[in-house]
Amino acid sequence: MTASTVDQTPGRKSGFGGTLLTLLAWVIGITMFFPILWVVLTALKTEQTAFSMTPTFIFSPTLESFKSALAQGSGYWHYALNSVITALGSTLVGLALAIPAAYAMAFYPSKRTDFTLVWMVSTKFIPAVGVLIPVFLVYRSLGLLDTRLGLTMLFTSMNLPIMVWMVYSYFRDIPVDIVEAASIDGASTAQTMFRVILPLALPGLASTGLLALILAWNESFWSLTMTDYHAATLAVYTASFKSGEGLFWARLSAASVMTIAPIVVLGWFAQRQMVRGLTFGAVK
Amino acid sequence: MSAPPTNASPKRRAPTKRLMAPSVLFLLVWMIVPLAMTLYYSLQDYNLMMPDMRGFAGGLSYELLFTDPVFWDALLNTLLLVVTCLLITVVAGLALALLFNRTFVGRGIARTLAISPFFVMPVVTGLIWKYMLLDPVYGLFSWVMRSMGFEPIEWLSSYPLLSVVMMISWEWTPFALLILLTGLQSLPEDQLEAVRLDGANRWQEFRHIVLPHLGQVLYVVVMLESIFFLTSFAEIYATTSGGPGTATTNLPYYIYLGAFFQYDIGLSSAAAIGAVVLANICAIFLIRFVAGNLNAGSQR
């Protein structure tokens, strides 16, 4: 396993050992993925086939479980809608807050903007449980418990440090001369930001949004503690299978697949952004 | 990070204060003020069941906390969880990163498969493991054990903490893999060539070139993962609910139980302050690292 960094360069033969390592990499990749595949397969079974002591690998697939998980009474759509609204909402609010801040930090850096950036990053490391109790009590007295607005704001606060950091790092890739040229031409800050910088940084902004969306969708702590029904997301919905209903494995699997599939697929496209965002540029 | 040094001398001042204010205010309101309130509550005698009997209690909550055996269980579980998950994910992640740093047929697909668990919602991870993999009768693991002629293991009741460790490691090994792989790909090729010309074997290459280069990346992975593992919640919530007994009650779960089931705001807040202190021990080093990078970037 120590041998693997070098095969693309000449000087080392990758004969039998190389084939073995390739095989190993594939076996591990498939093994890591297997639980996800297994849920997908279970979702395509009948309850009887799903719940058996000897697992069935070959069976005639049925969409029955998806139908029952999506049926009127199941509530899936209610939770899915909440997930979509809170994840999208927090991403948009986060971008609206992060873009101006990152703009100031990237194009007009000073001691103060550097300090502010580091301070913002540091708030990401306050564990959610550290603020759970006051947030709960304040939300309760303001009537924000179990509301989409309240949850959206919590998601935003969770992602804002990462978003400011990422937008900042994309802005830094844009030559500062462009901003200066625009300001010499008499463009205001807002004009420069919206007409010149944002179009240039659009791919970076999209990556930032994608990462925020993934993190908000998968967020479970605040959903489980702050919502009950009205604003409850798919995290709460799937968690409800932890007792009783867990016995319906095919339906549980179908619900799980519909909860994770969009994000796992988005995640495949966001691998690089993940590294950039979650490590705050410490790894390039 | 290609910003030229002229970055530091803008032609015209932009309203930087006004541009940053919304984000700063937002984080103040949602993070810093609540954090200060947690500290304040931790010094109060405050139970939601008896809202009238509220008052300043000094260090009483902390005294109660430190004499609560469940708190010490939770602290121990938290540390065990963090350390074992760190060991597993970093070692496995490094091995996998080295494995996936080679060029081979379908590397992109195999790597994508391997990192997919990281994008699975933690609650769903808990359910997949609890039922479909670890169920003592119907789970896949039990079937494998039986077909090999062994007694199936009742994972969640016999080895609850280990079960949670397995779930979290499955989710986070991809994260370590992804970051370490990114680090490996920025390995200076000329250095490798040089030692190879000197006749270094593969272990020497790894030991003297790859590992030192990866040092910083490993540091970042360890710190980030520590903070995330410290706050594990959903996997426990969805599977063991902290049990059996207190076997899988970690600090976040302890705080959750204290606040939402015993309504003890003072005690839970004191425990929350403990969690913040633990996270900060890791975070301080990490933030210093990020800040150092920032300065290095602006001097370039």
Interface residues (C-beta under 8 A of the other chain):
Chain A: M1 T2 A3 S4 T5 V6 D7 Q8 T9 G11 S14 G18 L21 T22 L24 A25 W26 I28 G29 I30 M32 F33 P35 I36 W38 V39 T42 F51 S52 M53 T54 P55 A96 L97 A98 P100 A101 Y103 A104 M105 A106 F107 Y108 P109 S110 R112 T113 D114 T116 L117 V118 M120 V121 S122 T123 F125 I126 P127 A128 V129 G130 V131 L132 I133 P134 V135 F136 L137 V138 M153 L154 T156 S157 L160 P161 V164 S169 R172 D173 P175 V176 D177 V179 E180 S183 I184 T189 I214 W217 N218 S220 F221 L224 T225 L234 A235 T238 A239 F241 K242 G246 W249 L252 S253 S256 T259 I260 I263 V264 L266 G267 W268 Q271 R272 M274 V275 L278 T279 F280 G281 A282 V283 K284
Chain B: M1 S2 A3 P4 T6 N7 A8 P10 K11 R12 R13 A14 P15 T16 L19 M20 P22 S23 V24 F26 L27 W30 M31 I32 V33 P34 L35 M37 T38 Y41 A95 L96 L98 L99 F100 N101 R102 T103 F104 V105 G106 R107 I109 A110 R111 T112 L113 A114 I115 S116 P117 F118 F119 V120 M121 P122 V123 V124 G126 L127 I128 W129 K130 Y131 M132 L133 V137 Y138 L140 W143 R146 W170 T173 P174 F175 L178 I179 T182 G183 L184 S186 L187 E189 L192 E193 R196 R202 W203 E205 F206 V210 Q216 V217 V220 L224 I227 L230 T231 F233 A234 Y237 A238 T239 S241 L251 P252 I255 Y256 A259 F260 I265 S268 S269 A272 I273 A275 V276 A279 N280 C282 A283 L286 I287 F289 V290 A291 N293 L294 N295 G297 S298
